[in-house]
């Protein structure tokens, strides 16, 4: 799994805007990685959404269409299936809360706790 972006003090937790923020990460993974390491944390509706967003990315020819995308809080208590384009500034009217970072590779979500950014 790859982390390409970081959202310091993210206030989008479990699908809603909150006052108590936590650092979150943009995690991209293959279908197999999602199936093994992310889907076990999700409810069936979230899995279905993840697959739908992945298929949509493939349909528009997104170059990373072999990846599923998730916004994951540092403690992995919030995992949101996301569309591939979410971190980019056009979505945020010129301001994105995401910070572009050197790609970090992880093998399981628990490793997010050890990332020091």
Backbone as CSV, one residue per row, in Angstrom:
resi,resn,N_x,N_y,N_z,CA_x,CA_y,CA_z,C_x,C_y,C_z
1,UNK,0.851,-1.167,0.000,0.000,0.000,0.000,0.896,1.230,0.000
2,UNK,0.431,2.272,-0.655,1.232,3.482,-0.782,0.498,4.682,-0.202
3,UNK,1.276,5.522,0.445,0.766,6.787,0.962,1.456,7.879,0.161
4,UNK,0.658,8.723,-0.487,1.207,9.786,-1.322,0.882,11.175,-0.790
5,UNK,-0.150,11.264,0.028,-0.572,12.543,0.576,-0.891,12.394,2.056
6,UNK,-0.807,13.505,2.741,-1.015,13.556,4.181,-1.937,14.741,4.450
7,UNK,-2.918,14.567,5.310,-3.825,15.647,5.685,-3.615,15.912,7.172
8,UNK,-2.777,16.900,7.518,-2.550,17.191,8.933,-3.831,17.698,9.592
9,UNK,-4.092,17.196,10.776,-5.270,17.616,11.544,-6.551,17.562,10.702
10,UNK,-6.781,16.420,10.102,-7.949,16.184,9.258,-9.227,16.302,10.077
11,UNK,-10.189,17.015,9.527,-11.470,17.167,10.220,-12.615,16.447,9.500
12,UNK,-12.267,15.564,8.572,-13.256,14.709,7.901,-13.067,13.294,8.447
13,UNK,-13.856,12.969,9.448,-13.710,11.693,10.145,-15.013,10.907,10.049
14,UNK,-14.897,9.663,9.646,-16.058,8.777,9.506,-17.183,9.405,8.685
15,UNK,-16.793,10.137,7.658,-17.764,10.699,6.729,-18.398,12.002,7.154
16,UNK,-17.974,12.569,8.276,-18.539,13.833,8.733,-17.449,14.800,9.179
17,UNK,-17.805,16.068,9.217,-16.868,17.105,9.650,-16.909,17.200,11.163
18,UNK,-15.740,17.190,11.786,-15.644,17.151,13.244,-14.753,18.271,13.763
19,UNK,-14.852,18.546,15.063,-13.996,19.545,15.703,-12.686,18.928,16.179
20,UNK,-12.730,17.677,16.602,-11.529,16.998,17.088,-10.836,16.325,15.911
21,UNK,-9.750,16.911,15.490,-9.052,16.484,14.284,-7.979,15.446,14.588
22,UNK,-7.614,14.704,13.557,-6.524,13.731,13.656,-5.820,13.675,12.305
23,UNK,-4.525,13.509,12.338,-3.776,13.368,11.094,-4.324,12.173,10.318
24,UNK,-4.429,12.354,9.001,-4.945,11.284,8.151,-4.088,11.169,6.901
25,UNK,-4.188,10.025,6.253,-3.341,9.703,5.119,-4.165,9.228,3.936
26,UNK,-3.673,9.557,2.745,-4.266,9.088,1.504,-3.575,7.769,1.164
27,UNK,-4.291,6.678,1.316,-3.731,5.349,1.105,-4.276,4.792,-0.209
28,UNK,-3.366,4.383,-1.075,-3.736,3.730,-2.331,-3.234,2.300,-2.287
29,UNK,-4.066,1.381,-2.755,-3.654,-0.020,-2.727,-4.289,-0.788,-3.879
30,UNK,-3.711,-1.926,-4.154,-4.272,-2.808,-5.170,-5.551,-3.440,-4.614
31,UNK,-6.308,-4.054,-5.501,-7.525,-4.729,-5.050,-7.184,-5.805,-4.026
32,UNK,-6.123,-6.557,-4.283,-5.741,-7.642,-3.371,-5.340,-7.091,-1.998
33,UNK,-4.586,-5.990,-1.991,-4.216,-5.369,-0.715,-5.449,-4.868,0.023
34,UNK,-6.372,-4.253,-0.710,-7.607,-3.773,-0.082,-8.386,-4.939,0.513
35,UNK,-8.494,-5.995,-0.237,-9.236,-7.170,0.213,-8.626,-7.763,1.494
36,UNK,-7.304,-7.794,1.556,-6.623,-8.398,2.703,-6.449,-7.464,3.896
37,UNK,-6.195,-6.182,3.642,-5.776,-5.294,4.723,-6.707,-4.129,5.034
38,UNK,-7.636,-3.807,4.124,-8.541,-2.678,4.362,-9.985,-3.143,4.539
39,UNK,-10.471,-3.975,3.627,-11.861,-4.422,3.688,-12.259,-5.034,5.031
40,UNK,-11.364,-5.738,5.729,-11.771,-6.287,7.031,-12.206,-5.213,8.050
41,UNK,-11.779,-3.971,7.839,-12.159,-2.866,8.726,-13.472,-2.199,8.313
42,UNK,-13.949,-2.515,7.116,-15.097,-1.812,6.545,-16.391,-2.600,6.665
43,UNK,-17.485,-1.858,6.631,-18.799,-2.501,6.557,-19.088,-2.794,5.073
44,UNK,-20.013,-3.710,4.778,-20.281,-4.079,3.382,-20.586,-2.889,2.464
45,UNK,-21.306,-1.893,2.957,-21.628,-0.722,2.132,-20.355,0.017,1.720
46,UNK,-19.379,0.139,2.601,-18.120,0.812,2.290,-17.302,0.006,1.276
47,UNK,-17.340,-1.297,1.394,-16.633,-2.152,0.431,-17.245,-1.965,-0.952
48,UNK,-18.557,-1.962,-1.013,-19.252,-1.771,-2.286,-18.898,-0.412,-2.891
49,UNK,-18.858,0.626,-2.061,-18.490,1.965,-2.525,-17.055,1.976,-3.044
50,UNK,-16.153,1.321,-2.327,-14.745,1.247,-2.744,-14.625,0.644,-4.137
51,UNK,-15.308,-0.439,-4.355,-15.243,-1.134,-5.640,-15.860,-0.281,-6.742
52,UNK,-16.965,0.399,-6.447,-17.611,1.264,-7.427,-16.674,2.407,-7.834
53,UNK,-16.026,3.055,-6.863,-15.112,4.156,-7.163,-13.911,3.668,-7.968
54,UNK,-13.431,2.489,-7.657,-12.312,1.875,-8.382,-12.698,1.629,-9.833
55,UNK,-13.883,1.091,-10.051,-14.356,0.821,-11.407,-14.563,2.111,-12.191
56,UNK,-15.034,3.167,-11.519,-15.209,4.461,-12.186,-13.867,5.011,-12.649
57,UNK,-12.840,4.884,-11.821,-11.498,5.364,-12.179,-10.987,4.620,-13.410
58,UNK,-11.242,3.330,-13.453,-10.827,2.546,-14.619,-11.582,3.016,-15.855
59,UNK,-12.853,3.373,-15.676,-13.697,3.802,-16.787,-13.258,5.112,-17.417
60,UNK,-12.648,6.009,-16.628,-12.189,7.288,-17.177,-10.724,7.235,-17.588
61,UNK,-10.105,6.078,-17.430,-8.725,5.911,-17.843,-7.713,6.533,-16.903
62,UNK,-8.074,6.725,-15.635,-7.129,7.257,-14.654,-5.904,6.353,-14.625
63,UNK,-4.724,6.948,-14.694,-3.492,6.158,-14.790,-3.233,5.292,-13.567
64,UNK,-3.835,5.593,-12.446,-3.694,4.769,-11.250,-4.918,3.910,-11.023
65,UNK,-5.611,3.573,-12.103,-6.890,2.891,-11.973,-6.799,1.485,-11.399
66,UNK,-5.589,0.992,-11.237,-5.455,-0.316,-10.606,-5.437,-0.176,-9.084
67,UNK,-5.636,1.046,-8.575,-5.554,1.328,-7.145,-6.924,1.698,-6.582
68,UNK,-7.158,1.266,-5.364,-8.310,1.740,-4.599,-7.784,2.801,-3.648
69,UNK,-8.573,3.817,-3.375,-8.110,4.950,-2.575,-8.950,5.093,-1.307
70,UNK,-8.252,5.410,-0.211,-8.908,5.562,1.085,-8.294,6.727,1.847
71,UNK,-9.117,7.449,2.570,-8.640,8.435,3.532,-8.675,7.733,4.879
72,UNK,-7.495,7.545,5.476,-7.378,6.737,6.688,-6.769,7.577,7.805
73,UNK,-7.454,7.646,8.928,-6.910,8.370,10.073,-5.712,7.619,10.638
74,UNK,-4.849,8.351,11.310,-3.611,7.778,11.845,-3.884,6.562,12.729
75,UNK,-4.991,6.582,13.470,-5.330,5.465,14.354,-6.178,4.400,13.658
76,UNK,-6.442,4.580,12.368,-7.240,3.661,11.541,-8.665,3.476,12.064
77,UNK,-9.149,4.437,12.840,-10.527,4.378,13.329,-11.502,4.975,12.322
78,UNK,-10.976,5.721,11.366,-11.783,6.277,10.291,-11.147,5.875,8.970
79,UNK,-11.881,5.131,8.161,-11.411,4.710,6.843,-12.532,5.013,5.856
80,UNK,-12.269,5.960,4.974,-13.283,6.372,4.014,-12.859,6.001,2.601
81,UNK,-13.668,5.222,1.884,-13.390,4.977,0.469,-13.528,6.299,-0.273
82,UNK,-12.570,6.586,-1.150,-12.570,7.873,-1.825,-12.340,7.707,-3.322
83,UNK,-12.825,8.708,-4.077,-12.542,8.782,-5.507,-11.099,9.241,-5.690
84,UNK,-10.447,8.768,-6.729,-9.033,9.047,-6.965,-8.715,10.532,-7.014
85,UNK,-9.662,11.383,-7.420,-9.385,12.802,-7.625,-9.543,13.659,-6.373
86,UNK,-9.964,13.082,-5.272,-10.290,13.854,-4.076,-9.186,14.788,-3.578
87,UNK,-7.918,14.401,-3.549,-6.899,15.293,-2.974,-6.517,16.490,-3.835
88,UNK,-6.943,16.532,-5.068,-6.440,17.555,-5.968,-7.184,18.874,-5.839
89,UNK,-6.475,19.970,-6.010,-6.969,21.301,-5.669,-8.237,21.720,-6.391
90,UNK,-8.484,21.242,-7.581,-9.713,21.600,-8.281,-10.943,21.253,-7.474
91,UNK,-10.855,20.205,-6.707,-11.955,19.794,-5.846,-12.141,20.766,-4.673
92,UNK,-11.060,21.441,-4.304,-11.046,22.288,-3.103,-11.026,23.778,-3.433
93,UNK,-11.446,24.158,-4.636,-11.448,25.559,-5.045,-10.075,26.203,-4.878
94,UNK,-9.041,25.505,-5.286,-7.694,26.049,-5.259,-6.907,25.788,-3.998
95,UNK,-7.556,25.283,-2.972,-6.826,24.976,-1.742,-7.134,23.539,-1.349
96,UNK,-6.116,22.732,-1.262,-6.294,21.360,-0.819,-5.645,21.211,0.549
97,UNK,-6.309,20.534,1.481,-5.706,20.323,2.791,-4.612,19.251,2.765
98,UNK,-4.468,18.589,1.625,-3.478,17.525,1.507,-2.086,18.085,1.243
99,UNK,-1.102,17.468,1.870,0.296,17.805,1.661,0.908,16.656,0.866
100,UNK,1.543,17.003,-0.247,2.221,16.006,-1.072,3.482,15.563,-0.335
101,UNK,3.647,14.251,-0.168,4.819,13.727,0.542,5.527,12.696,-0.332
102,UNK,6.762,12.423,0.020,7.474,11.338,-0.638,6.712,10.051,-0.342
103,UNK,6.502,9.231,-1.347,5.702,8.017,-1.186,6.248,7.135,-0.065
104,UNK,5.331,6.737,0.801,5.641,5.822,1.903,4.915,4.517,1.613
105,UNK,5.602,3.413,1.754,4.968,2.111,1.554,4.730,1.461,2.905
106,UNK,3.529,0.924,3.063,3.176,0.193,4.280,2.590,-1.148,3.878
107,UNK,2.583,-2.088,4.823,1.998,-3.397,4.544,0.704,-3.608,5.315
108,UNK,0.487,-2.812,6.372,-0.764,-2.901,7.124,-1.086,-1.538,7.726
109,UNK,-2.351,-1.280,7.978,-2.795,0.023,8.446,-2.240,0.405,9.819
110,UNK,-1.910,-0.570,10.632,-1.370,-0.292,11.960,-0.056,0.480,11.880
111,UNK,0.619,0.399,10.752,1.878,1.118,10.571,1.693,2.628,10.527
112,UNK,0.478,3.097,10.288,0.232,4.533,10.252,0.599,5.204,11.577
113,UNK,0.433,4.492,12.657,0.746,5.055,13.978,2.218,5.412,14.116
114,UNK,3.076,4.743,13.372,4.513,4.975,13.508,5.055,6.021,12.530
115,UNK,4.196,6.561,11.667,4.652,7.573,10.723,4.758,8.908,11.442
116,UNK,5.908,9.502,11.361,6.115,10.784,12.008,6.273,11.895,10.985
117,UNK,5.199,12.625,10.719,5.266,13.754,9.783,4.947,15.031,10.527
